[in-house]
Amino acid sequence: MTAPIPRDIPDLPAISGIPAPMPSVVPAAAVVAPARRRPTAAFRALVALAAAAAVVIEMVAGSPVRAMTHFSVQSTALVALVFAAASRRAWSARRPLPSLVTSGTVLYAMTTALVYHLILVQDPIAFSLTMAPTGAPVTPTGWQALTNLAFHTVIPLVVVADWLLLTRPSPPRPIHAVAWLLYPMAYLAFTLGRAAVLTPDWPAPYLYPFLDATHHGYKGTLGNALLLGLAIYALSLLLIAADHLRPDPVHLRRRRSNRHDRRPENRISSPATSGLK
């Protein structure tokens, strides 16, 4: 007759001279096998193709140099590059792009849409991507009307939808909100410097009416830029907070699919603490 096994086994004493093992953290990538996300890759490839096509059409239909000086065209070109890289990574089951890149792309796309629909569209006479030879804004028609819609509405909406529905949360750090301001600051310096070096007979040296130093003066223009920069910074903090709070769409879909694939268990007998008797 054997003695009963105690419920609680005391810890063994440490052996002198042998250091205690250090706790190790195993990354999730080493445990969970990476999976290809082919529908996501195909969707992002289509977005990249559409964004690149809009940029090319705008450059061919008008002046290529002037087209690439607009913030909306530059942000759409950035969407094409980032989504092409993200599509390749999703197809080959590689690690996704860092949140500094993906969330920054979302921020610039949202900035393009919000500035256009809240500020620029209120005065269509003062701003248009399409310009007459005299520099006067012209209402876009034909292909340029489609690119205008793509730059300021369709592409930003698709980028936000991809971020919400197809991108796993990878919350950026608050310091990234400061890093994302470097591009708008560089664009402001480029815009004012470009207008300063252009000849007086150059049509419409300022690309955006709220950055027109001829009309507002440099003090008013820098004031407008400061307000816009604070708005972009607040939007970036809101984006970071939302990325901390939003659910993981990929995890939710996998859990839902696993629940549907789970089959009922076929038991021969009722479960019990002991084996069959």
C-alpha positions, 0 to 999 in steps of 0.5 A: 500500500502506497502513501498518498501523494500530498496536494502541495509539494514544497519548493526545493531549496536553491543550490548554492553556487548556481545562479537562478535562471533569468526569466525569458520572454518568447516573442509571439512570432516565435510561437505563432506561425505567420500566415499569409493574408492574401485578400488583404494583400490583393486589396492593398495592391489595388489601393496602391495601383489606384493611388499611383494611377491618380498621381500619374494622370494628374502629372500627365494632364497638367504640369508634372512639376506643379502637380508634385508640389501639392501636399495632396499629390505627395501624400497620395504618392506616399500611400502608393509606396506604403500600400505596395510595401504592405501588400508584399509583406501581407502576401509573403507573411512577413512582419508588417510595416512599423506603426511610425510609417503606417499611422503616419500615412493615415495621418497625412491622408486624413490631413489632406481630406480634412483640409480640403473639405473644411477649408479649401472647398469653402472657396473653390475660386481660391484653390484648385489643382487645375490652373489656367496659364494665367495662374487662376484656379480652374474647376477640374473636369474629365480625368482631373475631376476624377483625380481631384476626387481620388486625392481628397476623398476616395484615397483617404477614406480607403486608407482609414478603412484599411487601418480600422479593418485590416491593420492590427493595432501597433500603438505608436509612441507619443514621441511619434506625433512630434516626428510626424510634424517634420514633414508638414514643417518641411513642406511649409519651408519648401512652399515659402522658399519656392515662392521666394525664388520664383520670378514675379511673372510666375503664375500663382507662386503660392499653392494654397490660399492660407499660405499666401504671403502676398495676401496675408503677409509672412506674419499671417501666413506663419500664424495660419501654419501654426494653427494648422500644425497644432491641429495636425498634432492634436489629430496625431495624438487622437490617432495614437489614442485610438490605436491603443483602444481599438480592437484587433480586427485580425484576431477577431476574424480568426477567433470567429473562424475558429468558432465556426470551424469547431465541431461538436465533441463525440463522447462515448460516456459522460465526463468524469474525474476518473477513467472508464470503469 
